[in-house]
Amino acid sequence: METAGGSSASVLSREAFPRLLEAIRAAGYRIVGPTIRDGAIVYGEIARVEDLPIGWTDRQEAGTYRLERRDDAALFGYNVGPHSWKKYLFPARERLFSATGTADGGFTVQAEPRDEAPLAFLGMRGCELAAVAIQDRVFDGRVPDPGYHARRQACLRIAVECGQAGATCFCTSMGTGPAVRGGSADLILTELLSPERHEFLIRAGSERGAAILAGVPTRPATDEDARAAAARVESAAGAMGRRLDPAGLRDLLLGNPEHPRWQLVAERCLACTNCTLACPTCFCSSSEEVPDLSGAKVERWRRWDSCFNSAFSELHHAPVRKSTSSRYRQWMTHKLASWHDQFDSSGCVGCGRCITWCPVGIDITEEVAAIRATPGASGPARRSP
């Protein structure tokens, strides 16, 4: 049969799933995906199917995350965790180049080698694929970042459509999930799980994906298989824990720079940067020169930074955005408003990470709703009961 996107679909049994991993490794990829560490589902090396969070799920709310056992043996029965795929495409700390002094007073520059094994991202969700597409505009546009470009072109994207939604998810509001659009991934899986079956509907989204799938034992998908997969995705879409209305959002936020809600949220915000570090699209960074003790060699390193750090907006030894309220306003208005001016899209994909991993449970959807409810408001803010 063919799926709605026109690509032929197959069914992979749970017993044959390790064969998929073998085929990916045989194609020269190192597999990274969801695994359990330190009480959370994070992304790490996947050497065998047992490294996946089999039979585990996560419960999330604003400022809350915990693992729980499922009553089945699902391989991908969880929502997104604290890690995003940007940790591999845009590393938290990266050496950009080295420069060595020469005898004539000049210097030579050594570019960083790009010889690491290509990565296969196993378990990408619809919102995460959308996040990578957004970062493509940032790092792989008219002037590509060499490191990002090399890693992005080499990676294999293996998506898994969501079978459940988290309490902080709002991807349907942003149009990024839970279904995976054809062509956005190399392979697209939907886990079909019931007391009677444990299989995966699988379809190729690229020639690379099709070549890998050709070496895996599957059977042709039936209309019943397609209906079962669609039902799981529809169930997840109907169970979103949050909602954000994007209509007129750019003008709403840019038109309310003095709204009292900014000060109200600043009274709670710790400026800890958790939201920006967990966000799959935030890209703020700083660079530093690191010389050796002799002064003959220097390295330039780039590291993640955040617009919540007061020093990030520093000009002439003083920060432009001195208050927490101004920094929160900068983050949210950039993410949801001025990002459209820069990259022709929102900077938010509705993954909910910024809500879950905020220590004080600040909710971006709640803040937008509050400003929308009283546009043009002024005067002292009042805390909701």
Number of C-alpha atoms within 10 A of each C-alpha: 14 15 17 10 11 11 15 15 22 24 22 25 18 17 9 14 16 15 17 19 21 17 17 22 16 12 12 12 19 20 23 18 22 26 17 16 11 6 11 18 24 17 24 17 15 19 15 11 14 11 15 23 23 20 16 20 23 19 15 23 20 19 17 15 16 12 15 13 12 14 9 14 14 21 21 21 20 24 22 25 20 19 18 21 19 21 15 16 21 21 15 15 14 15 18 16 16 18 17 15 14 11 6 6 6 9 13 11 13 12 12 13 9 11 8 10 13 19 23 22 24 21 24 25 24 25 29 25 23 26 24 19 14 22 22 18 16 18 19 19 12 8 9 14 14 15 19 19 16 17 19 20 11 15 19 23 23 23 26 24 26 31 24 22 24 22 18 26 30 28 27 22 17 19 15 22 26 27 26 24 18 18 13 18 25 23 26 29 25 26 26 23 20 10 6 5 10 17 20 24 25 23 26 24 23 17 11 15 19 14 15 20 22 12 14 18 14 19 12 14 20 16 11 9 20 20 11 17 23 17 14 20 21 16 15 20 22 12 15 19 16 20 17 18 13 15 8 10 17 19 13 18 22 15 12 20 15 16 21 19 24 21 19 16 19 18 11 14 19 14 19 13 17 19 23 22 24 22 25 28 24 23 18 13 14 12 15 11 13 14 15 10 8 7 10 12 17 18 17 15 16 18 15 18 19 23 21 27 17 17 16 18 16 13 9 6 8 12 14 15 20 15 15 21 22 18 23 20 25 16 18 19 22 20 19 22 23 20 17 14 11 13 14 11 16 20 26 25 28 27 28 30 28 25 27 28 24 23 17 14 16 20 20 17 17 14 17 20 13 14 18 17 10 13 13 14 15 12 8 11 14 9 8 5 3
